[in-house]
């Protein structure tokens, strides 16, 4: 295959007050015409800096390309002036950014923003540029493109804004498209649509794609080759099959083990201990050595060379040296082996042998918000379900289905328009006095999605964790109070020294651990976890989820786990409720829901989950939910009915008979 891009020994540094951060250190790779190269790794590994360097988008100062070559069609872009690069950007090499809202101009219509690139690079008349922009909107799946041409970004959903971003990026038929985490903030169904769209555009236009992500399921779906980055270096590179089925670097093993796979069961996810090194002063030897359980003495002394595994597969690890141990079985492979030998789920469903005790019961819950032009937004519309003591109840669905609103009603951050929330058989809305509400808040705690905005930046970690204790008057003795804070820090995997620091001094995963410690400080019975891991790297996600499961086992906690990552929800939940337009459309035990989904919306969601298995991704077909046949549009309003014990589906009488027959066959 013909190379279109060849990066050789790329080094990128940032000058800071503390010193020089070596963000990218000697990165080399190539990109073939028409292929998709995925770059994966944790936050801070250098993925985005590498991508931005290719277009010379690193702000200078403080950033600079200190060494190396970027050969695009044989020309070294590092020698190009800013004016020369302006001719390259958008026309020959284009970029799709992570957040579609911040990368679009809120004061310009989407049509004008797409036209802008066409007018600059192709010098077409305005009328033809407008027609081309409308065609591009149609091509990326925007309905009523002629009308939507004059709309502003805020009038589009997140998925639609990302489609507009893609239309802008491909407007001038670029030879290389760099997609920097383009689906991270999107629902699983929208993500599937965007990935499918990129594949179609690539086939149609012959574009080469560099796809940056930390989601290995997405990589398995879209990539031809994969480069794994750690601490500013590529530590392994190969075809997608080589990386997934024959990985050689311990860091790659860690990333693969941290991903929950809906086809395997396991006691806990594999985690990567410790944190990435400080690139102000990179360590000697292998940068991953301190976190590598298989590290040898040489790993701490000499940096490993890039060993050749095959013509397309290379890895930088001393484990490939001829004198290294040959009988190592990575943790993620042990997990799969163990799971395949145990067909039954290794779930510890609380009270499964005895009578289940109801902790929370929601009856016909409604929450309406006033919309524009006297419209009413029915965020939650007749919701009913129960949560048993000691279980994890997963609540899934796309953005806007009412998941988070439900969690906020239960915690009394919102009031209900109608319906009841019974906690220990008492209606929480009938608790009026301050002491009653305070007692309820002690029993029900919440972990929020964004750990940074949820923590007071002016308080130390000790004061953040102890705040709830002080409000509820749990400890009068200062020494006892501090000991409890230290105990909680250790429980969530932090140490005493962390107590005197402020939130900005921690990583995302560590901040989420502080949020969990704060929630545990008042000894709650019930925790509402609202998208607690969506902003975290896969390895950090695994740590947080393992911690939540461990705490549940030790203290008997009950969780409402709200998320759009369905693979993680299956892994952590005992039962799952699927929400659509403010209602539950299907509810069943976790394994039953995944193995035997009945509602077409559930089938659509499950078919959109990217699985970290390339062979499976090639075979799978996505099921698209037909909005025209949505239950709300039917003459007979569907009702949540029990098809078989514990499996409920929103359906009409006629559908009920059909589902029962299907269930009997299975």
Helices and strands as residue ranges (DSSP letters): E 3-16, E 19-32, E 36-40, H 47-54, E 63-72, E 75-76, G 77-79, H 82-88, E 93-96, H 110-122, H 126-139, H 145-148, G 153-155, H 158-170, E 176-180, H 188-205, E 208-213, H 216-222, E 225-230, E 233-239, H 240-245, H 250-258, G 289-291, G 297-300, E 307-308, E 314-315, G 318-320, H 331-340, E 358-370, G 372-374, E 376-388, E 392-396, H 403-410, E 418-423, E 426-427, G 428-430, H 434-443, E 444-447, H 461-471, H 478-491, G 496-500, G 503-505, H 508-520, E 526-530, H 538-555, E 558-562, H 566-572, E 575-580, E 583-589, H 590-595, H 600-607, H 614-619, G 627-629, G 631-633, E 639-644, E 647-651, H 653-665
